[in-house]
Amino acid sequence: MPNLRLAPAAFRGDRGIVRWLNELEDRINDAIAELTDLAVDPWVKIDEQTAASSETLDFVSGISSTYLKYMLVLSGVRPDTPGEHLQLLVSEDTGTVWRDGAADYMYNVTQKRADTAGITSVANSTGSAHVRCSGSLGEDNEDALGGEINFYTPSASINHHFAGELAHMDEIDIGVLSEFHGTYVGTTNAVDGVQLKMSSGKLAAGTVTLYGLSA
């Protein structure tokens, strides 16, 4: 209970004390509101897509100058055949054309495996038609991939970089953490679309959500 002796002289007396308590309550509520504003999640959900025997998952809405950083969160993603890997392409015209020239991308993929000490190299390229994002994947429900892919300033005139960590089981049921970095070097134009697909076959299942980081 508040110490009534601390109430200002203008609030002395029964009615004054009530006024003082009301004002004190208002100040507390204002402080709570300010703290709530500070605690708001800075990540804004932009789009979400679910694979169901899908050729691709195309994100062509909301990738602009609105946010400096974007993140794709993947959950339960798996191919329809074992041994495939996840790939990424970009578009400069909201998906009308997906850039897949023979030297449009560079990438490097490494793995941390449950059956191997340290980090092993999986694949790399300085001239590819896609960004490779993972090692080989298992196709069963329990093998499904989860993780995140980050990219930055898609509206800038730069070579656009993508980086991610993806945890999954491979086709021989070994736990794997795939880490990758890829760069779109086809042009330095703004990127406004991102496509995910498997190296062959389809995306059997999984959910991918696009977020933007608010300033």
Residue pairs with C-beta under 8 A, 6 or more apart in sequence:
2 21
2 24
4 17
7 16
7 17
7 20
8 20
10 16
11 17
11 19
11 20
42 213
42 214
43 71
43 211
43 212
43 213
43 214
44 67
44 211
44 212
44 213
44 214
45 209
45 210
45 211
46 59
46 61
46 62
46 63
46 70
46 210
46 211
46 212
47 59
47 61
47 62
47 209
47 210
48 207
48 208
48 209
48 210
49 57
49 58
49 59
49 207
49 208
49 209
50 205
50 206
50 207
50 208
51 57
51 77
51 202
51 203
51 204
51 205
51 206
51 207
51 208
52 204
52 205
53 80
53 202
53 203
53 204
54 202
54 203
55 197
55 202
55 203
56 195
56 196
56 197
56 203
57 195
57 196
57 197
57 203
57 208
58 95
58 193
58 194
58 195
59 72
59 193
59 194
59 195
59 208
59 210
60 91
60 94
60 95
60 192
60 193
61 94
62 210
62 212
63 70
63 154
63 191
63 192
63 193
63 194
63 210
64 154
64 155
64 192
65 154
65 155
66 212
67 212
67 213
67 214
67 215
68 152
68 153
68 213
68 215
69 150
69 151
69 152
69 153
69 212
69 213
70 150
70 151
70 152
70 154
70 210
70 211
70 212
70 213
71 148
71 149
71 150
71 210
71 211
71 212
71 213
72 148
72 149
72 150
72 164
72 194
72 196
72 208
72 209
72 210
72 211
73 147
73 148
73 208
73 209
73 211
74 145
74 146
74 147
74 148
74 149
74 166
74 196
74 206
74 207
74 208
75 144
75 146
75 206
75 207
75 208
75 209
76 141
76 144
76 145
76 146
76 205
76 206
76 207
77 86
77 144
77 145
77 146
77 203
77 205
77 206
77 207
77 208
78 137
78 138
78 139
78 140
78 141
78 143
78 144
78 145
78 168
78 203
78 204
78 205
78 206
79 137
79 139
79 198
79 201
79 202
79 203
79 204
80 139
80 198
80 201
80 202
80 203
80 204
81 139
81 200
81 201
82 136
82 137
82 138
82 139
82 171
83 136
83 137
83 171
84 136
84 137
84 139
84 198
84 199
84 200
84 201
85 132
85 133
85 134
85 135
85 136
85 137
85 198
85 199
86 132
86 133
86 134
86 137
86 145
86 166
86 196
86 197
86 198
86 199
87 130
87 131
87 132
87 133
87 196
87 197
87 198
87 199
88 130
88 131
88 133
88 149
88 162
88 182
88 194
88 195
88 196
89 98
89 99
89 100
89 130
89 131
89 194
89 195
89 197
90 98
90 99
90 160
90 184
90 191
90 193
90 194
90 195
91 97
91 98
91 99
91 191
91 192
91 193
91 194
91 195
92 99
92 187
92 189
92 190
92 191
92 192
92 193
93 192
93 193
94 192
94 193
95 193
95 195
98 193
98 195
99 184
99 186
100 129
100 130
101 129
101 186
102 127
102 128
102 129
103 127
103 128
103 185
103 186
104 128
104 129
104 184
104 185
104 186
105 125
105 127
105 128
105 129
105 130
105 131
105 182
105 183
105 184
105 185
105 186
106 125
106 126
106 127
106 128
106 182
106 183
106 185
107 123
107 124
107 125
107 128
107 131
107 132
107 133
107 180
107 181
107 182
107 183
108 121
108 123
108 124
108 180
108 181
108 182
109 121
109 122
109 123
109 124
109 132
109 133
109 134
109 135
109 178
109 179
109 180
110 119
110 120
110 121
110 122
110 178
110 179
110 180
111 119
111 120
111 122
111 135
111 176
111 177
111 178
111 179
112 118
112 119
112 120
112 176
112 177
112 179
113 120
113 170
113 174
113 175
113 176
114 174
114 175
114 176
115 174
122 132
122 135
122 178
123 132
125 132
131 162
131 180
131 182
131 183
131 184
132 180
132 182
132 199
133 149
133 162
133 164
133 166
133 178
133 180
133 182
133 196
134 145
134 166
134 168
134 178
134 180
135 168
135 170
135 176
135 178
136 170
136 171
137 143
137 145
137 168
137 169
137 170
137 171
137 198
138 168
138 169
138 170
138 171
138 172
138 173
139 171
139 204
140 169
141 205
142 169
143 168
143 169
143 170
143 173
144 168
144 169
144 205
144 206
145 166
145 167
145 168
145 206
146 166
146 167
146 168
147 164
147 165
147 166
147 167
147 168
147 178
148 164
148 165
148 166
149 162
149 163
149 164
149 166
150 162
150 163
150 164
151 160
151 161
151 162
151 163
151 191
151 194
152 160
152 161
154 160
154 190
154 191
154 192
155 190
155 191
155 192
156 190
157 188
157 189
157 190
158 188
159 183
159 184
159 185
159 188
160 183
160 184
160 191
161 181
161 182
161 183
162 180
162 181
162 182
162 183
162 184
163 180
163 181
163 182
164 179
164 180
165 177
165 178
165 179
166 177
166 178
166 179
166 180
167 175
167 176
167 177
167 178
168 175
168 176
168 178
169 175
169 176
170 176
184 191
194 210
196 203
196 208
197 203
